[in-house]
């Protein structure tokens, strides 16, 4: 199959996957009925705000500029964030957040759940939130019907989110969803508190702690790297197989930039990504390769802060690097960089893509389809990544 035919085939499949399945149409009917349930509003503190964000590291970081802007504009507002236990660590260092609550959001765990469980958990979570009492809530994930339902059942008077069909019925203020950068979309939802904020005034920042910097210093000594040694990090893993680049290509990039910039290459990743990192190391010929292993989000941020650049596929790690003002090279495939590229100066955050016609399809899970039919990341060349690295590293090593 030639590339043009393949692109047309994938575009048709993507359109088909976007159409709601029968079980989702049934669910949406139940949601429409739930939106008509009479709910008694709480007499909550008018200065307590709940932000609901169920996602993992990257998406959670991309909502932090909105949280910080709300606190700056309205310092007396008590900001609580309801997130998954998988992302609570990412929020721990933000002084603007007064309280972090966690819930195991339905649909964000790999294990199958009985059909009734999301509904039961929604009522349980709503009761919990009603006891705390909130005057306002922002549903920051655009399609998060479950979070909107919970805010409605909790009796929260003002509920802000997007005008998607199964979300809007539970909201009191809706915004039109547009394919703009996630940081900008999140900031739009905060306008009731902040007023309109220009794109150029939006900053992404992660507060690195001294204890995490000390941890990195200790690890570098263990690795026998002097304080002045240049560091370049590669984070080759991502949450979806469709985003993964080939190990031999990463090895070629690591060898070349290690030699070209006289830098130590440090691989970062989760325990589940150790096999991928080992494959890359096995393919390397020169340079130093160190698998950093498990770190907290804060420790990883401190390591990235010390690095000249971080390279990797579209993932939360790249957003963390951008948040500590480190240059990035991000390999994008199915996701749209217009929405999810690392935030900041594009001269310091370079996106690399293939030119296949079906990209970006915005479909991250192709289910049982043959992975060879979705080569958008794999066909990115070593030369493309090296050229991008030279663009972001050129000034840093002069």
Secondary structure, 3 states (H helix, E strand, C coil): CCHHHHHHHHHHHHHHHHCCCHHHHHHHHHHHHHCCCCCCCCCCCCCEEEEECCCCHHHHHHCHHHHHHHHHHCCCCEEEEEECCCCHHHHCCCCCCCEEEECCCCCCCCCCCCCCHHHHHHHHHHHHHHHHCCCEEEECCCCCHHHHHHHHHCCCCEEEEECCHHHHCCCCEEECCCCCCHHHHHHHHCHHHHCCCCHHHCCCCCCCCHHHHHHHHHHHHHCCCCCCCEEEEEECCCCCHHHCCCHHHHHHHHHHHHHHCCEEEEECCCHHHHHHHHHHHHHCCCCCEEECCCCCHHHHHHHHHCCCEEEEECCHHHHHHHHCCCEEEEECCCCCHHHHCCCCCCCCEEEECCCCCCCCCCCCCCCCCCHHHCCCCCCCCHHHHHHHHHHHHCCCCC
